[in-house]
Amino acid sequence: RTTNSWVYDNTVGFDTNQAGVSSALNIGLDLDGAVGDRLGQYDAHNRVGGAWEAAVRMQNCRQVRFAYLDVGYGQNALGEVVTNTGVGMMLSNSTDCTIEYCRIGGSGGGIAMENTASNNIQGCFIGAPDNDPFKPLQNDGPGVLVVNGRGDRIGADYWPQNIIAGNRGNGVELRDCAGVRVQGNHIGLDEAGTAVVPNQGHGVYIRDGEGNVVGGEAAYRNYI
């Protein structure tokens, strides 16, 4: 368990020449019971590749801010793409955490959340929103999956919205959720909102839930 720690500017799953070691890791970064930790900063991203269960796992965490994470993004020094077999980010049994300004792609799925409450995902590129090499790669599953979430929020009003596009599953999938808000996102569109980059499943898919909100007035509108 950690409290108010800061983790930034790490390269995980790569050797010192930035040549990734594919499938070398179970979990790239693993947090259990963290409270108030901060991971990543604008000019010092954490970068993870080659994980076969999850690039990042957060469980039993509170008030953790995870920002500026690069998963399945770009190329290594040899010009190779270093992907993850597992999900990009896994969050479980956690509350009041924020995931923002992350680039998550090239994984089995984007962000997977289970038994969570009052967490926020905002300002992230999830999937392959366009062909820009500075954006992440396609995920093999849903962009964002929330199971048994309570009061979580995916997106933000006006800015910074999430760009959830080019995934091989649903853009956003909610299962057995209550009070989860999906607002202010571009789903199946590029960052500018002018080009279609479809997810291969539904834009937003909800199975068994109560009191969830998708969109709203202009500030909360999704573009799907």
N, C-alpha and C positions, 0 to 999 in steps of 0.2 A: 504494500500500500504506500502511496506517495501523496504528498500534500504540497500544493503551490510550487511544483517543480517546473522546469523549463527545458524542453527537448527541441533542438533545432539544428539545421544544417548537417543532417546525417544522410549518408548514402548506404542503403541496406540491400543486400543481395547482389552487390557488384564488387568486383575486385578493385585494386588500387588504380587500374588503368581504365576504370569505368566500363569494363567489358562484363556484362551481366553473367551470373552463373544461374542458368535456368533450373527451376525446380529445386533450388538449394535450400529453401526455407520452408518450415511449416507456417509460422507466423512471422511477419517482418517486424512489426512493432506491436507489443502486447501490453495493455494496461488493465490492471485488475484492482478495483477499489480506489482509484485515483480521485482526489478531491481538489478542485481548483488548479489543476495543472494546465500548462500552456504548451502547445506543440506547434512549432513552425513560426516563421515571421516572414515579412514581405521579401527581404533580401537574403533569406537563409531557409530555403525550402527543405523539408524532409522528402527523400526520394526512395521508393521501394519497388523492387522487381524480383521475380523468380520465386514468389511464395505460392505454395500449392493448397493451403487452406484459406488464408486471408492475408492480405498485405498488412492490414491493421485490424486489431481486435481490441475493443473497449468493452469491459464488462464491470458491472457494479460501480460505475463511475458517477460523479456528481460535479456539475459546474466546470467541466473540462472544456477548454477551447482548442479545437484542432483546426489549424489553418495552414494554407500553403503546403499542401501535400501533393506530390506527383506520383501517381500510380499508373503503370502501363503507358507511360507518356514519352513520346519522342524516341530517340535512338541512343545507343551507347557510343563509345568512341570508335567502335568498329563498324558503325552504321547499321547495327542490328537492333531490332525491336525486342525489348526484354519484357515479357508479359507475365501475368500471374494466372495459374490454373484456378485458384480460389477467388473468392469475392474480393473486391477492392477494399471495402471497409465494413466491418461487422460490429454492431453496437447492440448490447443486450443488458437488460436489468439496470438501465442507467437513466438519470434524470437531469434536466436543466443543462444539458451539454450543447455546444454549438460547433457545427462543422461548416466551415466557410472558406471560400477561395481555394478550393481543392480541385485538382484535375485528375479524374478517376476514369480509367479506361483499360483496355487490354486485359480484362479480368473475366472470371466466370460470371460476375454480376457487378453492379456498381456499388451501392450502399445497401446493406441489409440490416434492418432493425427489428428487434423482438423484445417484447415486454418492456417497453420504454414509455417515458412520460415527459412531456414539456421540453423536448429537445428541438433544435432548430437547424435546418440545412439551408444555407443560402449562398449565393454567389459562386456556385460550383459548375464546372464543366463535367458532365457525366455522360460518357459515351463518345461518339465521334461526330461532333456538331458540324464539321466541315473537313476539308482536305488540308487544312493548315497544319504543318508539322509541329507547330507550337501548341496544338490542342491534343487531347488524349485520343486513344484508339477505341474501337468498338468493343463493348462488353458482350459476352455470350448470353447473358441473362437480362433480367429487368434492370432499368436504370436505378430506381429506388424501390425497395420492397420493405413494407412495414407490416409486421405481424403483432397483433395485440398491443397496438400503440394507443396511448391515452394523451390527447392534447399536444401531440407533436405537430410541428409545422414544417412543411416543405415549401420553401420560397419566402418571399418578402414583398412588401408593398412597394411598387415602383422599382426599387433597386436595392441591393443586388439580387437579381433573379437568377435562378438556376437555368442552365441550358442542358436539357436532357434529350438527347437525340442520337439516332444511329445505333441504338442498342438492339440486340437480337431477341429481346423479350418486350414486355410492356414498358412504357416509359415510367409510370408510377403505378405501383400495385399495393393496395391496402387489403389486409385480411383481418377480420375480427377486430376492427379498430373502432374507437369512439372519440369524437371531438378532434380528429386530426384535420388539419387545414392544408390544402394544396392550393397555393395562391401565388400569382405573380411570376409564373414560370414560362419559359419557351420549351414546349414539348413537341419534338418532331420538327423543329425549326432551327436554323442557325442563330448565331448571336444577334445579328441584325434583325431577325424575324422576317427576312425577305426570301429565303431559300428553304425549300422543304428537304429535310434530312430525316426520313421517317424511322421510327422504331418499328420493329417487325411484329410487335403485338399491338395491343390497344394503347392509346395515349394515356388514359387513366383507367384503371380497372379496380373495382371495389367489390369484395365478396364478404358478405356478412358484416355489417357494421351499424353504428348508430351515431347520429349527430355529427357526421363528418361534413366538411365544407370544401367544395371545389370551386374556385373563382369567387366572384362577388362583384362589387362595384369596380369602377375603372382602375383604381389603385391595386386591386387584388385580382384582376383578370389574368387568366392563363391564356396563352396563345398555343393552340394545339393543332 
